[in-house]
Amino acid sequence: MSKHLSLSDRALIEKFVAEDFTFAYIAKRLHRSPATISREIKLHRCFTDEIHPDSNDCISYSKCLKQNLCPFETPSTCTTKCKFCTAFDCRPLCESYVSKICPKLDKPPYVCNGCDKEHSCKAIHAYYSANRAHSCYTRELRESRSGIRTSIEDLERIDNLISPLIKKGQSINHIFATHADEIGISEKTLYTYINENIFLINNFDLPKKVRYKARRKKKTVLTRFEYKYRRGRSIEDFQAFTAANPDLPIVEMDTVKSSRGSLKTLLTFIFRDSNFMLIFLLDDATQNSVEGVFDWLTNQLGTETFRRIFPIILTDNGVEFKRPHALEFSEIGIRRTRIFYCDPQASWQKGHIEKNHVLIRRILPKGTSFQKLTQEDINLITCHINSFAREIFDNKTPFELMNRPEHKKLLDVLSLHQIPHDEVCLRPRLLKR
């Protein structure tokens, strides 16, 4: 067994911690020591806010207006708010002081995963995410193995061997062909040492090296913490879940905004396996409007049918989608779907729906107001778009690919039907009366 924790090990740790199992139980399941589990969580937990040891950590700091808490000053001589005082610490003097650092984070399980007060607690939260922990660990492992690990004596020996030869114009490859055993390190490592100016020679002594520009390193964007609504619903979680459930269909969700002056918005869904698009007209782009569509569909189709049609939904980070619990569960608390979110500024991760929005814009160009549209108009647009033949499906239409019983029930509920091929219109004149 490897001494390193794998991603699946960390996923089990996240699952068991959320279910309130002890470190001893988790360690037994993973064949590790409890200390290993404890260190893993404490090292890789993620806080929702920065903790500065020297700062005022009162949970009411931002709105506190208290003055004259200090017994050494009189109201007539001190006009400064106590939280700004540099002479005294107001925290031990104030009866209302409550630290925003939860004391439960100092003892097992050291995180808020599975805490029953998670949603009502206003303190700083700490979470353990398997994907984030594994990414952080592999980065630390990679960085720990970089740098100079050859002794000074060996570096001097290698320098004395290669520097005179390179000064003669010999290439690194030529030197390795005859002195590989004497050098004792790989060719790539030698290039690294030369690049870091370890030897008397440098890159300017390698004629071919200075002809080429160094490749730009890809910038890795690391977020300080994951927003609560995205926890367990990131694109990495989506990829892991779909890999474990390859037979479940994937639905992408987005909105299309009207022109300025109109609050009406289009809520769109697309089924990846057929490119069939659903479009709903919302009175505004709010969370309540989106949840209303989910609840209406659930009531019309039934929870089980809804779950078979929409088992996995991938969407962006729009404010209208930031109440995932209300979307994932019905009004009576039964799970009906799973919501996952793309990375910020990464709309290409749901490219199917982004590409199909082009078809909507053929009928409703940008700048068009949706204020006078009705759901009947939107249904007409939906029928024409889904009657458009797709080359990637051997010129079949999305309607022809919606052939499962639950799909037919969905089409009946929404009163959608295929348009004859020659009557399909994807122009603004479709809605002209």
C-alpha positions as CSV (number, residue, x, y, z in Angstrom):
1,M,0.0,0.0,0.0
2,S,1.3,3.4,-1.0
3,K,2.2,5.8,1.9
4,H,0.5,8.6,-0.1
5,L,-3.2,9.2,0.2
6,S,-4.9,8.9,-3.2
7,L,-7.8,11.0,-4.4
8,S,-10.2,8.2,-3.6
9,D,-8.9,8.0,-0.1
10,R,-9.5,11.7,0.3
11,A,-13.0,11.4,-1.1
12,L,-13.7,8.8,1.5
13,I,-12.3,11.1,4.2
14,E,-14.6,13.9,3.0
15,K,-17.6,11.6,3.0
16,F,-17.0,10.1,6.4
17,V,-16.3,13.4,8.1
18,A,-19.6,14.8,6.7
19,E,-21.4,11.8,8.1
20,D,-19.8,12.4,11.5
21,F,-17.6,9.3,11.8
22,T,-14.6,9.3,14.1
23,F,-11.0,9.6,13.0
24,A,-10.5,6.1,14.4
25,Y,-13.3,4.6,12.2
26,I,-12.0,6.5,9.1
27,A,-8.4,5.3,9.8
28,K,-9.5,1.7,10.1
29,R,-11.4,1.9,6.8
30,L,-8.3,3.4,5.0
31,H,-5.8,1.2,6.9
32,R,-4.0,4.3,8.2
33,S,-3.4,5.8,11.7
34,P,-5.9,8.3,13.2
35,A,-3.0,10.8,13.4
36,T,-2.7,10.6,9.6
37,I,-6.3,11.5,9.1
38,S,-6.0,14.3,11.6
39,R,-3.0,15.8,10.0
40,E,-4.5,15.5,6.5
41,I,-7.6,17.5,7.5
42,K,-5.8,20.1,9.5
43,L,-3.2,20.7,6.7
44,H,-5.6,20.9,3.8
45,R,-8.8,22.4,5.3
46,C,-9.9,25.6,3.6
47,F,-11.3,28.6,5.5
48,T,-14.0,30.9,4.1
49,D,-12.1,33.9,5.3
50,E,-8.6,34.9,6.3
51,I,-7.6,34.7,9.9
52,H,-5.2,37.3,11.2
53,P,-3.9,36.5,14.7
54,D,-3.3,40.2,15.5
55,S,-6.6,41.5,14.2
56,N,-9.9,42.1,16.0
57,D,-11.8,38.9,15.4
58,C,-15.1,40.0,16.9
59,I,-18.1,38.8,14.9
60,S,-19.7,42.2,15.2
61,Y,-16.6,44.3,14.4
62,S,-17.9,45.8,11.2
63,K,-21.1,47.3,12.8
64,C,-19.8,47.9,16.3
65,L,-20.2,51.5,17.5
66,K,-19.3,51.1,21.2
67,Q,-17.2,53.7,23.0
68,N,-15.7,54.2,26.5
69,L,-15.3,50.6,27.4
70,C,-11.9,51.3,28.9
71,P,-12.1,52.1,32.7
72,F,-9.1,54.4,32.4
73,E,-10.8,57.0,30.2
74,T,-13.8,59.2,30.8
75,P,-16.4,59.9,28.2
76,S,-15.3,63.6,28.0
77,T,-11.7,62.7,27.0
78,C,-12.2,59.8,24.6
79,T,-14.2,60.1,21.4
80,T,-12.7,57.1,19.5
81,K,-14.6,54.0,18.9
82,C,-13.2,51.2,21.0
83,K,-12.5,48.9,18.0
84,F,-10.1,51.5,16.6
85,C,-8.2,52.1,19.9
86,T,-4.5,51.3,19.8
87,A,-3.9,51.6,23.5
88,F,-6.2,48.9,24.7
89,D,-7.8,45.7,23.4
90,C,-11.5,46.1,23.6
91,R,-12.3,42.4,23.4
92,P,-11.7,41.5,27.0
93,L,-13.6,44.6,28.1
94,C,-16.7,44.1,26.1
95,E,-19.5,41.8,27.3
96,S,-20.9,41.4,23.8
97,Y,-17.6,40.1,22.3
98,V,-18.0,36.8,20.4
99,S,-15.1,35.5,18.3
100,K,-15.8,34.7,14.7
101,I,-13.4,31.8,15.0
102,C,-15.5,28.9,16.1
103,P,-13.9,27.0,19.0
104,K,-15.0,23.7,17.5
105,L,-12.4,24.1,14.8
106,D,-9.7,23.5,17.5
107,K,-10.8,19.9,18.1
108,P,-11.9,17.0,15.8
109,P,-13.0,17.0,13.1
110,Y,-11.5,20.5,12.7
111,V,-13.9,21.4,9.9
112,C,-17.6,22.3,9.5
113,N,-18.4,19.4,7.1
114,G,-21.6,17.9,8.5
115,C,-22.1,20.4,11.3
116,D,-25.8,20.8,12.1
117,K,-25.3,24.5,12.7
118,E,-23.5,25.2,9.4
119,H,-26.3,27.3,7.9
120,S,-27.1,29.4,11.0
121,C,-23.5,29.9,12.3
122,K,-22.0,33.3,11.4
123,A,-18.4,32.3,12.4
124,I,-15.7,31.6,9.9
125,H,-16.2,28.2,8.4
126,A,-13.6,25.6,7.5
127,Y,-14.2,22.8,5.0
128,Y,-12.3,19.8,3.8
129,S,-12.6,19.2,0.0
130,A,-11.1,16.0,-1.4
131,N,-10.4,17.5,-4.8
132,R,-8.8,20.7,-3.4
133,A,-6.8,18.7,-0.8
134,H,-5.4,16.4,-3.5
135,S,-4.5,19.2,-5.8
136,C,-2.7,21.0,-3.0
137,Y,-0.9,17.9,-1.9
138,T,0.4,17.0,-5.4
139,R,1.6,20.6,-5.9
140,E,3.4,20.5,-2.5
141,L,4.9,17.1,-3.5
142,R,6.1,18.4,-6.9
143,E,7.6,21.6,-5.3
144,S,9.4,19.5,-2.6
145,R,11.2,17.5,-5.3
146,S,12.4,20.6,-7.2
147,G,15.6,22.5,-6.6
148,I,19.3,21.6,-6.2
149,R,19.8,18.2,-4.5
150,T,23.3,17.5,-5.6
151,S,26.1,18.0,-3.0
152,I,28.6,20.9,-3.4
153,E,31.5,18.5,-4.0
154,D,29.6,16.7,-6.8
155,L,28.7,20.1,-8.4
156,E,32.3,21.2,-8.4
157,R,33.4,17.9,-10.0
158,I,30.7,18.2,-12.7
159,D,31.6,21.8,-13.3
160,N,35.3,20.9,-13.7
161,L,34.4,18.2,-16.2
162,I,31.8,20.0,-18.5
163,S,32.9,23.7,-18.4
164,P,36.1,23.2,-20.4
165,L,34.4,21.0,-22.9
166,I,31.5,23.4,-23.4
167,K,34.0,26.3,-23.8
168,K,35.4,24.3,-26.7
169,G,32.0,24.4,-28.4
170,Q,30.9,20.9,-27.5
171,S,27.2,20.3,-27.0
172,I,25.6,18.8,-23.9
173,N,24.5,15.8,-25.9
174,H,28.0,15.2,-27.2
175,I,29.4,15.4,-23.7
176,F,26.8,13.0,-22.3
177,A,27.6,10.5,-25.1
178,T,31.1,10.1,-23.7
179,H,30.9,11.1,-20.0
180,A,27.4,10.1,-18.8
181,D,28.7,7.8,-16.1
182,E,31.1,10.4,-14.8
183,I,28.5,13.2,-14.7
184,G,26.1,11.1,-12.6
185,I,22.9,13.2,-13.3
186,S,20.5,13.3,-16.2
187,E,20.8,15.6,-19.2
188,K,17.6,17.4,-18.2
189,T,18.9,18.1,-14.7
190,L,22.2,19.4,-16.1
191,Y,20.3,21.8,-18.3
192,T,18.4,22.9,-15.3
193,Y,21.6,23.5,-13.3
194,I,23.1,25.5,-16.1
195,N,19.9,27.6,-16.4
196,E,20.1,28.4,-12.7
197,N,23.8,29.5,-13.0
198,I,25.2,26.8,-10.8
199,F,28.3,26.3,-12.9
200,L,30.9,28.7,-14.4
201,I,29.2,28.4,-17.7
202,N,25.7,29.7,-18.5
203,N,23.1,29.7,-21.2
204,F,25.2,32.1,-23.4
205,D,27.8,29.4,-23.7
206,L,25.2,27.1,-25.3
207,P,24.8,28.5,-28.8
208,K,21.6,26.6,-29.6
209,K,20.0,27.4,-26.3
210,V,20.0,31.2,-26.8
211,R,18.3,30.8,-30.2
212,Y,15.0,29.7,-28.7
213,K,12.6,31.6,-26.5
214,A,11.7,29.9,-23.3
215,R,8.2,28.5,-23.3
216,R,5.7,30.5,-21.2
217,K,4.5,28.6,-18.2
218,K,0.7,28.3,-17.9
219,K,-0.6,30.5,-15.1
220,T,-2.5,28.6,-12.5
221,V,-5.3,30.5,-11.0
222,L,-5.8,29.4,-7.4
223,T,-8.9,30.7,-5.6
224,R,-8.5,31.5,-1.9
225,F,-11.6,29.6,-1.0
226,E,-14.7,28.0,-2.6
227,Y,-18.0,29.7,-2.1
228,K,-20.4,27.7,0.0
229,Y,-22.9,27.2,-2.8
230,R,-20.1,25.6,-5.0
231,R,-18.8,23.3,-2.3
232,G,-19.1,19.7,-3.7
233,R,-20.5,21.1,-6.9
234,S,-17.4,22.4,-8.8
235,I,-16.4,21.3,-12.3
236,E,-14.0,18.8,-10.7
237,D,-16.8,17.3,-8.7
238,F,-18.9,17.2,-11.9
239,Q,-16.2,15.3,-13.7
240,A,-15.8,12.8,-10.9
241,F,-19.5,12.2,-10.5
242,T,-20.1,11.7,-14.3
243,A,-17.1,9.4,-14.4
244,A,-18.7,7.3,-11.7
245,N,-22.1,7.5,-13.4
246,P,-21.4,7.4,-17.1
247,D,-24.9,6.3,-18.1
248,L,-26.7,9.3,-16.6
249,P,-27.7,12.0,-19.2
250,I,-26.2,15.5,-18.7
251,V,-28.3,18.7,-19.0
252,E,-26.8,22.1,-19.4
253,M,-28.6,25.2,-18.1
254,D,-28.2,28.9,-18.7
255,T,-30.2,32.2,-19.2
256,V,-30.5,34.6,-22.2
257,K,-31.1,38.2,-21.2
258,S,-33.4,40.7,-22.9
259,S,-32.4,44.2,-23.9
260,R,-32.2,47.0,-21.4
261,G,-35.6,48.1,-20.1
262,S,-37.0,44.6,-20.0
263,L,-36.7,42.3,-17.0
264,K,-38.0,39.2,-18.8
265,T,-35.4,36.5,-19.3
266,L,-35.2,33.1,-21.1
267,L,-34.2,30.1,-19.0
268,T,-32.7,27.5,-21.3
269,F,-31.8,23.8,-21.0
270,I,-30.1,21.5,-23.5
271,F,-29.7,17.7,-23.4
272,R,-26.2,16.8,-24.5
273,D,-27.1,13.5,-26.0
274,S,-29.7,15.0,-28.4
275,N,-29.1,18.8,-28.5
276,F,-32.8,19.2,-27.6
277,M,-33.3,22.6,-26.1
278,L,-36.1,23.7,-23.7
279,I,-36.8,27.4,-23.3
280,F,-38.9,29.0,-20.6
281,L,-39.9,32.7,-20.3
282,L,-39.2,34.2,-16.8
283,D,-40.6,37.4,-15.5
284,D,-37.2,38.3,-14.2
285,A,-33.7,36.7,-13.7
286,T,-34.2,35.9,-10.0
287,Q,-33.7,32.7,-8.0
288,N,-37.4,32.5,-7.3
289,S,-38.3,32.5,-11.0
290,V,-35.8,29.7,-11.8
291,E,-37.0,27.7,-8.8
292,G,-40.6,28.2,-9.9
293,V,-39.9,26.5,-13.3
294,F,-38.3,23.6,-11.4
295,D,-41.2,23.2,-9.1
296,W,-43.7,23.5,-12.0
297,L,-42.0,20.8,-14.0
298,T,-41.8,18.6,-11.0
299,N,-45.5,18.9,-10.3
300,Q,-46.4,18.2,-14.0
301,L,-44.0,15.3,-14.6
302,G,-43.7,13.8,-11.1
303,T,-40.5,13.7,-9.1
304,E,-39.3,10.3,-10.5
305,T,-39.8,11.3,-14.1
306,F,-38.1,14.7,-13.5
307,R,-35.2,12.8,-11.9
308,R,-34.8,10.6,-15.0
309,I,-34.9,13.5,-17.4
310,F,-32.7,15.9,-15.4
311,P,-30.4,13.7,-13.3
312,I,-27.3,16.0,-13.7
313,I,-27.5,19.8,-14.5
314,L,-24.3,21.8,-15.3
315,T,-24.7,25.6,-15.2
316,D,-22.7,28.8,-14.6
317,N,-22.3,31.0,-11.6
318,G,-25.1,33.4,-12.3
319,V,-26.9,34.8,-9.2
320,E,-30.1,33.2,-10.3
321,F,-28.6,29.7,-9.8
322,K,-26.9,30.3,-6.4
323,R,-29.5,28.5,-4.3
324,P,-28.6,24.9,-5.4
325,H,-30.4,23.2,-2.5
326,A,-33.8,24.6,-3.6
327,L,-33.1,23.4,-7.2
328,E,-31.9,20.0,-6.2
329,F,-34.8,19.2,-3.9
330,S,-38.5,19.4,-4.4
331,E,-40.9,21.4,-2.2
332,I,-41.4,18.4,0.0
333,G,-37.6,17.7,0.4
334,I,-37.1,14.9,-2.2
335,R,-34.0,15.0,-4.3
336,R,-34.8,15.5,-7.9
337,T,-31.5,16.4,-9.5
338,R,-27.8,17.3,-8.9
339,I,-26.5,20.8,-9.7
340,F,-22.9,21.5,-10.7
341,Y,-21.1,24.7,-11.6
342,C,-18.6,25.6,-14.3
343,D,-15.4,27.5,-13.3
344,P,-15.8,31.3,-13.2
345,Q,-15.3,32.8,-16.7
346,A,-15.2,29.4,-18.3
347,S,-18.5,29.2,-20.3
348,W,-16.8,26.8,-22.7
349,Q,-17.3,24.1,-20.1
350,K,-20.9,24.1,-21.1
351,G,-20.3,24.7,-24.8
352,H,-23.4,22.8,-26.0
353,I,-25.8,25.3,-24.7
354,E,-23.6,28.3,-25.5
355,K,-23.4,27.2,-29.1
356,N,-27.2,26.6,-29.4
357,H,-27.9,30.1,-28.1
358,V,-26.8,31.2,-31.5
359,L,-30.0,29.7,-32.9
360,I,-32.1,31.7,-30.5
361,R,-30.3,34.8,-31.5
362,R,-31.2,34.2,-35.1
363,I,-34.8,34.7,-34.1
364,L,-34.3,37.2,-31.2
365,P,-31.1,39.2,-32.1
366,K,-29.2,41.0,-29.4
367,G,-31.0,44.2,-28.5
368,T,-34.4,42.6,-28.9
369,S,-36.8,43.2,-26.0
370,F,-38.6,40.2,-24.6
371,Q,-41.2,42.4,-22.8
372,K,-44.1,41.6,-25.3
373,L,-43.3,37.9,-25.7
374,T,-45.4,35.2,-24.2
375,Q,-44.7,31.5,-23.4
376,E,-46.6,30.5,-26.5
377,D,-44.1,32.6,-28.6
378,I,-41.2,30.9,-26.8
379,N,-42.8,27.4,-27.4
380,L,-43.0,28.2,-31.1
381,I,-39.3,29.2,-31.1
382,T,-38.5,26.0,-29.3
383,C,-40.3,23.8,-31.8
384,H,-38.5,25.4,-34.8
385,I,-35.1,25.2,-33.2
386,N,-35.5,21.6,-32.3
387,S,-36.8,20.8,-35.8
388,F,-33.4,22.0,-37.3
389,A,-31.4,19.0,-38.6
390,R,-28.0,18.5,-36.9
391,E,-25.0,17.3,-38.9
392,I,-23.3,15.7,-35.8
393,F,-26.4,13.4,-35.4
394,D,-26.4,12.3,-39.1
395,N,-28.8,15.1,-40.0
396,K,-31.4,13.9,-37.5
397,T,-33.4,16.6,-35.6
398,P,-33.4,16.8,-31.8
399,F,-37.1,15.9,-31.9
400,E,-36.2,12.6,-33.6
401,L,-33.7,11.8,-30.8
402,M,-36.2,12.4,-28.0
403,N,-37.7,8.9,-28.2
404,R,-37.7,7.6,-24.6
405,P,-41.1,7.4,-22.7
406,E,-40.1,10.2,-20.2
407,H,-39.1,12.4,-23.2
408,K,-42.5,11.9,-24.8
409,K,-44.2,12.8,-21.6
410,L,-42.2,16.0,-21.4
411,L,-43.1,17.0,-24.9
412,D,-46.8,16.4,-24.2
413,V,-46.7,18.5,-21.0
414,L,-45.0,21.4,-22.8
415,S,-47.1,20.9,-26.0
416,L,-44.0,20.8,-28.2
417,H,-44.1,19.2,-31.7
418,Q,-41.9,18.9,-34.7
419,I,-42.2,21.4,-37.5
420,P,-42.0,20.0,-41.1
421,H,-38.5,20.4,-42.6
422,D,-39.5,22.9,-45.3
423,E,-41.4,25.1,-42.8
424,V,-38.6,25.6,-40.3
425,C,-37.8,29.3,-39.9
426,L,-35.0,30.7,-37.8
427,R,-35.5,34.3,-38.6
428,P,-37.1,37.2,-36.7
429,R,-40.1,37.1,-39.1
430,L,-41.1,33.8,-37.3
431,L,-42.8,36.0,-34.5
432,K,-44.2,38.6,-36.8
433,R,-48.0,38.6,-36.6
